[in-house]
Amino acid sequence: MVNLDPQVQAVLDHIASQPQPETEPTLDEIRAGARAGHVALSPPGVEMAEIRREEVPGPAGDVPVIIDIPRATEDALPVLVFFHGGGLMLLDAEAFNPTCTEIAQQADCIVVNVDYDRTPEHPFPGPLESALAAYNWVRENAASFGGDPARIGVCGDSAGACLATLVCLEAKGAGDPQPTCQALVYPQVDLADMSESMLTVDAFVNKGLIDQLTGAHGVPDILDPRASPLRAADHSGLAPALIVAASYDPLLAQGRAYAAVLRNAGVDVDYSLYEGTCHAFVTWGAAVDRANEAVSEVAAWLKAQYAR
């Protein structure tokens, strides 16, 4: 029996108490419900010196980004490119921006929050291609919004963490410089995962999470490293990584496995397990104290990486 943090348990109990729809909801209704729940649990955003909204050219059209600038300064600030969670399907950058502003303030960096193309409208590899387009745009244009092109990290949670890992792997494959660092919050890195945590964790997200991460998004081969970065042939030379994990999470084993793969390849890895928490908890700062602890840990780690 897992002993959940009382605040996490209260959130899960509230979710479980909600009435179930009498008919099969549409994708728009599922997205609206997921977004409403996410926003209700998120803390209020932190005031920024400036929040810009830009449209970045992408392979299937413009990719919106939100640029959170924490303070006015003549010095170039480090930059974090953030990819939100939601199974590549459910949520959007705007819903995650309160968390992004927290990171921006605490890490003293500019956060570029990417509204990448979602499935099923943009099946595999659509989300990755738009994420890469946004990342490369930041590399080329960081100075235009006060960012330091030499200090650009990547971060994401769940499926967004998958995109962050793939940015690093794609940069390696192209012979481009690595990001300064990669912060991965309960990363989804293996669509073929049949571990105990994926099959047995009775979290509210379990079935939906598994459904979101399968071939329903048009992934022709779940072993493709661009869908399952754990299975890439070579992880050497990748950016230093922080992996934040929740103890009651279908993706728990994937995060542990990716930390091991990176370490075995010679990559510097910090691994932080939050006991008594579940998938998605890091953005629940309005209701769960440990969420705010995790955000602060990520921000402190990023700040240290940028100072190297």
N, C-alpha and C positions, 0 to 999 in steps of 0.2 A: 504493500500500500504506500503510495506516494503522499508525503506530507507537504501539501502546498502552503505557500505563504498565505496567511489569512486574507490579505487584501486581494491576492490573485484568486483565491477561492471565491471571494465575494463577487468578483467580476464574472467568473465562470458560472456561478449560481444564477446571477442576474441574466446572463445570456441564455442559460438553459430554461429559465422561466418564461421566456418570451413566447407568445403564441406562434404556432407554425402556420404558414399559409395553407389555405384549403386547396389551392390549385398550384400547379408547377409555375414558379415565378419566371419571368423573362430575365434575360441577361441584364437589361437596364434596371429592373427591380432588384436583382441580386447586388448589382453594383451600388445602387442607392442605399440599400440596407447596410452593406459593408462599410460604405463611406460614413453613414450616419453614426454607426457604432464606433468607428475609428475616431471620428472627430469628437464624440462625446467623452472618450477616454483620454484624449490628448490634452496636455497642458496648454495654457494660452501661449501664443508666440511671444518672443522677446523683441522689444523695440530695436530696430536696426537703423543705422544712419541712412541707409537707402535700400530699397527693394526694387530691383529692375525686372522687367519681363521682356524677354527677347524671343525671337523665332530663329532657330538654327537650321540651315539647309540640311535636309536628310535625304536618304535614297527614295523614300516614298512620300516626300512632302516635308514641309517645315516641322521641326521638332521644338515645341515650346520649352523654355527653361526659365526658372526663377532664380535670380542672382541676389543672394542675401549678403549685404555688405555691413559688417558690424560697427565700423567706426570710420570717421573721416580721417585720413592720414595721407601725407605725401609719400610715405614709404609703401612699397609694394607688399601686400599681404599674401600669405600662402593661400592656396585654393583647394577646396575639396569638391569633387564631382560626386554627387549623391544620386543613387538609383533606388527608388522606393520599392517596397514590397507589395504583395497582393497577387502573387501567383502569375505575374505578367499579364493579369487580366482584370483585376477588380478595382484597384485604387488608383489614385493619381497624385501628381506632384503637389498640388495645392493642399491636399489633405495632410501631407507629411511636412509642410513648411514650418509649422510650429516647432517640430523637433529639429529641423534644419537651422532655425534661428537660435535655438539653444546651443547647438554645436558651434555655430558661427561665433557666438559671444564667448563661450567658454574656451574654445580652441584659438580664438583670435584669428580666425581665417574667414575668407569669403567662401560661401557655399553656393555651388551651382546645382540646383535641384532640377533634375531632368525629367520631363514628362514624355518618356520614350513611347514608341508605338506599342500598343497593347494587342494581345490576342483576344479573340479569334479574328478580329478584323485584319490583323497583320500577323499571319502565322509565321512560325520559325522559318528563317532566322530574323524576322522583322524587328522584334524588340532589340536584339543584339546589334543589328546594323544601325538602327537609329541611336542606340546608346553610344556606339563607337563614333558616329558622326558628331554627337554632342561633345564627347570627350576630346576628339581631335580639334573641334572648333575652339574649345577652351584652351588647348595647348597653343593654338595660333593667335588667340584674341585675348588672352588673360590680361595683358597690359592695358587693354582698352577700358577695363572696369577696375583697375587698380590692383590686379593680381600679379603674382610673381610666376612667370613661366617656368622657372627652375624648381618650384615647389608646388606640385600639383598631385594631390592624393585622390584616391577613390574610396567610396564607402557605399554600402547598401545593406538592406536587411532582407532575409529570405531569398525570394527570387531576384530581388535587386542586388543582393550580395553575389548571386551567380553572375550577373552582368558585370559587377566590379572585378570578379576573378577573371572573367573572359577578356576584359579590357587589358589586364596585365598579360594574359597569354597571347592575345592578338598582337600587342605591342612587341612581345618577344619574337613572335613569328615573323613580324614585318621588319625586325631589326631596329625598331624605334626605341627611344629611351623609356625605361620603366617609370610608372608613377612613383612619386616619393614614398608612398606607403599605401596599404590596402586594409581598411577596417571592415570586417565581415561579421554581420550580426545574424546569428543562426542561419548560416549559408546553406542554400540548396545547391548541391554540386554533383548529384548523381541520380539521374532519372531511373536507373536500374536498381536503386537501393532496395534491398529486401531484408534489412537489418531488423533486429528485435524492436528497436524504437519505432521504426516506420510501421511495423505490422501490429504492434501491441499497444502503443500509447493511446489511451482513451481520452484524448484531448478534444475539445470542441471543434478544433480545426482539422482533425485527422482525415476524415473522408474527403472533405472539400479540398484540403491541401493535396492529397494524393491525386484527386481528379484534375486539379489545376496543373499538375506537373507531369502529365502524361501526354500521350500522342494526340489527345484532343486538340492540342495546339498545332498540329501538323508537323511534329518532329518525326521525320522518317525513320530515324535510328536513335534509340535512347542511349546507345553507346557512343554516339557522336560527341567528341570532346567539346564541341561548341554548344551542346545541350547539357553535357555531363562533364564539367571541367576536371573533376577528380580523375577522369580517365585519360587525360592528356598524356602524351608519351614522355614529356620532359617538363618538369616544373623548376628546374634550376634557373637561377638568375632573376627570379621574380621579386617583386617589391616586398619589403618587410610587412608582416601581417599581424593583425590582431583579430582573433576569433572570439566572439562573445556567444555563449551558449546558454540555453535554458534546460534545466534538468528534466522537465516533463514536456518533451517536444519530439514529434516524429522525426525531426531532422537532427536530433542529438548525435546519432552515430555518424552522420555525414560530416558534421563539423569536426568531430574527433578524428575521423579518417583524413580529412583534408589537412588538419594540423600536422598529422603524422607524415603525410606525403610531402608537404612543404619542408618540414624539418629534415626528412631523409634526403631531400634535394639540396640541402644547405641553406634554405631560406630562414631568416630570423622570424620566429613565431612566438607571440604571446597568446595564451589561451586562458579565458576567464569563464568559469561555469557559475551561473546563478542558480543555486539550489532553491527548490520550491517554486520555481517560475515555469511558465509555459510559453509556447510559441506566440509571438506578437507582443510580448509583455513590454518591450522596451519603449513603445510609444504610448503606454498607458499611464503616463506621469500624472494625470489628473486624479487617478485613483490608487496607484501603486507606487509606494516610495522606492522600491527596488528599481523601478523603471528609471527614475531620476538618477539613482546611483549609477546605473549602467550608462546612461547618456553622459554623465560626468566622467566616467572612466574612459569612454571612447574619446571624448574631447581632450582629456589630459594626455592620453596616449598620442593622439594626433599632434598636439602642441609640442610634445617631446620629439616626435619624429621630424617635424618641421624645423626644430631648433638644431638638428644635427648638422 
